[in-house]
Amino acid sequence: MFLLMVVLFVLGYLAIALEHPIKVEKAASALLLGSILWALYALSSEQVLAMGFSPSWEKLKLMGQQILNNIAPAMTADQFATSPFRETVELARDSNAFVKNELGQHLIGIAEILFFLFGAMTIVEVIDQHQGFTVITNRIATKSKVKLIWIIGFITFFMSAVLDNLTTTIVMVALLRKLISDKPTRWLFASMIVIAANSGGAWSPIGDVTTIMLWIGGQITTVNIIIKVILPSLVSMIVPLAIMSFMVRGDVKRPAKIQGSDDITTPFECISGKKYVN
C-alpha cells in the first residue's frame, strides 16, 4: 500500500506540473491527490506506520510507553482514568485515532491559510475599488520591460519587509494586472515578485512568519537582523533580476479597462467584477 501511495504521489505531481498539456486544473489534481492519499493512509495506517517513516508516531509511542512505565504506576486507576495522560496512551495504541488527529491538524492549517487569503484578497479588492493602486501605477511611466521588472522587484522587496510575503505577493500581482496586458509577460513578472517577496521578508523581523516568531521569542533583534541579513537578501533578489533582464525585451502594453464586464475570469475579478483586456 505504501508503494501505491508513492506511485500516486508521483503521478499526482506530474498532473500538477503538466496542467496545461492535460487541460486539468492543478487545484483539482491536488485536491484529488490529497483525498486519495489520506484515504489510503487511513485504511492502511497500521501497515504504513509500522514502517517507521512517521517521526511523530514514533515519538508518540515512546511518550505513551514512558507514561505507562513512570507516571501511571504512581497514580490510582481513577486518577489515571481522568488524567490527560490516558488520552495520550490511548492515542499511542490506536493508529486510526492518530491518523484522524493528524488529518485534523492539517485541515486546521489549510483553513488558516484560506481564511488569511480571503482577508488579504478582500483588502486588495477594497483598495482596487477605491482606485488605491493608481497612486503607484500613475507614477510608473516606463513601458520598458527591463526597467519595469527592476522597479517591481524593488517595490516588492521593501513592501515585503513590512507586510507578510503572501499579502505582498497578492498586492503586487493585482498591481501587475494594471500595468501589463500580456499574460506570459505577467507570469514572468509574477515569478520575480515571488522571489523578491521572499527575499524582502527575510531581512525584516516583521516581514515573515518565521522571523516574527524568532523576534517575539527574543532570538533575534531588529537592528542585528537588518544589518546582517539585508545584504544577502538583496543579492538573492538582484541575481534573479539580472538573469530575468536578459529574458524580457521590448515594451509592455498597458491593459485597457472595461467597466461592467460580466466575463469574470480571475479571483480578483470575481469580487470587483472588472476585466482587463489581454
BELHURA-V881439 format. One line per field, one symbol per residue. ss: DSSP state (@ for helix, = for strand, . for the rest). phi: phi as a letter, one per 20 degrees, with the letter a starting at -180 (. if undefined). psi: psi as a letter, one per 40 degrees, with the letter a starting at -180 (. if undefined). Layout:
ss = ???
phi = ???
psi = ???
//
This chain:
ss = .@@@@@@@@@@@@@@@@.@@@@...@@@@@@@@@@@@@@@@@@.@@@@@.....@@@@@@@@@@@@@@@@@@@@..@@@@@@.@@@@@@@@@@.@@@@@@@@@@@@@@@@@@@@@@@@@@@@@@@@@@@....@@@@......=@@@@@@@@@@@@@@@.....@@@@@@@@@@@@@@@...@@@@@@@@@@@@@@@@@@@@......@@@@@@@@.....@@@@@@@@@@@@@@@@@@@@@@@@.....=.....==........@@@@@@..==..
phi = .ffffffffffffffffdgffemcgffffffffffffffffffcfffffffmedgfffffffffffffeddgfedffffffdefffffffffedfffffffffffffffffffffffgfffffffffffelfffgeffeeefdfffffffffffffgefffdcfgffffffffffgfedceefgffffffffffffffffffedfdebgffffffffnfcdgfffffedffgffffeffffffffeedcndedffeedemfeeeccgfffeemdcdfe
psi = dddddddddddddddddfdddefhhddddddddddddddddddfdddddeefehdddddddddddddddddddeiidddddeiedddddddeehdddddddddddddddddddddddddddddddddddffdedddddegdiehdddddddddddddddedeiidddddddddddddedhdhddddddddddddddddddedeheeeiddddddddeediidddddddeddddddedddddddddeehiaiihiihhhiehegheiddddddeiihh.
//
